[in-house]
Amino acid sequence: MNKIIRIGTRESLLAVAQAELVKQYLETAHPEYKVTLVKMKTAGDRILDRSLDQIGGKGLFVKELDLALYEHRTDLSVHSLKDLPMEVPTDLPVLGYSRREAPQDVLVLPLGCTRLDPHKPVGTSSPRRRAQLAQLYPDCQICPVRGNILTRLQKLDNGGCGALALAAAGLVRLGLSHRISRLFTIDEMVPAAGQGILAVQAREDFDAGLLAGFFDADAGWQAQAERSFVRTLGGGCTSPVAAYAAVCGERMILTGLVAEEGAGGVKKMSLEAPKQEAEQLGMRLAERF
């Protein structure tokens, strides 16, 4: 009888598509295992009428998945790394990180539109995106919009806003790259720490070697540097924070951003070091702020 690996995932189409990447790898690399997905709705998915800051932060996307691991209802959890809290339980370690999909943010216009209508607001509930959009489009209003990607696109196409700011990776993984109207450069809009990377979490006794070929070393260095920067600044601190680490051979350039909403001040700095010093690089850059 086949051994079973159960992968916990949020039930949104994007979360399932991301968990499928891990499932497909395991089925191909280890056909002796039967791999199943266990889909669940998290508190972050259920409460859509308030911002994440108001209801407890991004940790609301992982509590149910953590509990399923503790109760042995699942063996792995697959997360968008940017949704994973900065502090992870030591008995539920992150085993590794996927190859990074496009890390940039993008602007999405309503179907049939070719330019941004300055009289309609741009939709985002991310304080990080909001602060940077205010610099890119100083005359545009920003309106809050939550829900999964398809729900947001439906609101956009139904006239709920003039554009959306989203992560490129989610659209690419859902086969919706054609909806991208503008791909922001990293310099224009610094992404969230870990954006585009998947994190695989498990109990301590899980054999991480089963996923060795799925994990990407450079994504691991990037994750360390970016999360170290945010963690050193205080995790989910009151000001919007962003970080992106570019790997160039054996070197790494980490760009960090801290935005003071309302005051209009966005402070951005970069620092370079060997990528093996990723953790220390994040700390050093944070200390400069």
Buried (B, 14 or more C-beta within 10 A) or exposed (E): EEEEBBBBBBBBBBBBBBBBBBBEBBBEEBEEBEBEBBEBEBBBBEBEEEEBEEBBBBBBBBBBBBEBBEEEEBBBBBBBBBBBBBEBEEEBBBBBBBBBBBBBBBBBBBEEBEEBBEEBBBBBBBBBBBBBBBEBBEEBBBBBBBBBBEEBBEBBBEEBBBBBBBBBBBBBBBEBEEBBBBBBEBEBBBBBBBBBBBBBBBBEEBEBEBBEEBBBEBBBBBBBBBBBBBBBBEBBEEBBBBBBBBBEEEEBBBBBBBBEBEEEEBEBEBBEBEBEBBBBBBBBBBEEB
